[in-house]
Amino acid sequence: MDLDDQNLSGLNLRNADLRRAHLNGAVLRNADLRGAKLAKARLRQADLRGADLREADLTEADLRRAKHKGANFKKAVMTDVRGLE
């Protein structure tokens, strides 16, 4: 799924299946991504500020240069995530 550079701010994407999605440069500010499946998703330079990613599966996701200040990753699966410093 190609969602590169899309503005998805504030959307309810709870439990969405976004495995292998291309979200490079996407704006996901304050989006509800609780329980979302983001395994192997490409989120390079995405804006995740304030996003709710509780219990999301980010296995092998690429978050290089993503903005994530204020994002909630509580109980998220973060196995082999790239780029979260």
C-alpha positions as CSV (number, residue, x, y, z in Angstrom):
1,M,0.0,0.0,0.0
2,D,1.6,3.3,-1.1
3,L,0.7,6.1,1.3
4,D,4.0,8.0,1.0
5,D,3.7,11.7,1.8
6,Q,0.0,11.5,2.7
7,N,-1.6,13.6,5.4
8,L,-3.3,11.1,7.8
9,S,-3.2,13.4,10.8
10,G,-5.8,12.6,13.5
11,L,-7.3,9.6,11.7
12,N,-8.6,6.6,13.5
13,L,-6.4,3.8,12.2
14,R,-6.9,1.6,15.2
15,N,-6.2,-2.1,14.4
16,A,-5.5,-1.2,10.8
17,D,-3.5,-3.7,8.7
18,L,-0.6,-1.6,7.4
19,R,1.9,-4.4,7.1
20,R,4.6,-3.5,4.5
21,A,2.8,-0.1,3.8
22,H,4.9,2.7,2.3
23,L,4.4,5.6,4.7
24,N,7.6,7.5,4.0
25,G,7.1,11.2,4.7
26,A,3.5,10.6,5.8
27,V,2.0,12.9,8.4
28,L,0.4,10.8,11.2
29,R,0.3,13.5,13.9
30,N,-2.1,12.6,16.7
31,A,-3.4,9.5,14.7
32,D,-4.9,6.6,16.6
33,L,-2.8,3.6,15.6
34,R,-3.5,1.5,18.7
35,G,-3.1,-2.2,17.8
36,A,-2.2,-1.4,14.2
37,K,-0.2,-3.9,12.3
38,L,2.8,-2.0,10.9
39,A,5.3,-4.9,10.6
40,K,7.9,-4.1,7.9
41,A,6.2,-0.8,7.2
42,R,8.4,2.0,5.7
43,L,8.0,5.1,7.9
44,R,11.1,7.1,6.9
45,Q,10.8,10.8,7.8
46,A,7.2,10.2,8.9
47,D,5.7,12.6,11.4
48,L,4.4,10.5,14.3
49,R,4.3,13.3,16.9
50,G,1.5,12.7,19.3
51,A,0.4,9.5,17.6
52,D,-1.0,6.7,19.8
53,L,0.8,3.4,18.9
54,R,0.0,1.5,22.0
55,E,0.1,-2.3,21.3
56,A,1.0,-1.7,17.7
57,D,3.2,-4.2,15.9
58,L,6.2,-2.4,14.5
59,T,8.3,-5.5,13.9
60,E,11.1,-4.6,11.4
61,A,9.5,-1.3,10.6
62,D,11.8,1.4,9.2
63,L,11.5,4.7,11.2
64,R,14.7,6.3,10.2
65,R,14.5,10.1,10.6
66,A,10.9,9.8,11.7
67,K,9.6,12.5,14.2
68,H,8.1,10.8,17.2
69,K,8.2,13.2,20.1
70,G,5.1,12.6,22.2
71,A,4.2,9.4,20.5
72,N,2.9,6.6,22.8
73,F,4.7,3.3,22.1
74,K,3.5,1.6,25.3
75,K,3.3,-2.2,24.9
76,A,4.1,-1.9,21.2
77,V,6.1,-4.7,19.6
78,M,9.4,-3.1,18.6
79,T,11.4,-6.1,17.5
80,D,14.2,-5.1,15.0
81,V,12.8,-1.6,14.5
82,R,15.2,0.6,12.5
83,G,15.8,4.2,13.3
84,L,14.2,4.9,16.7
85,E,16.8,6.6,18.7
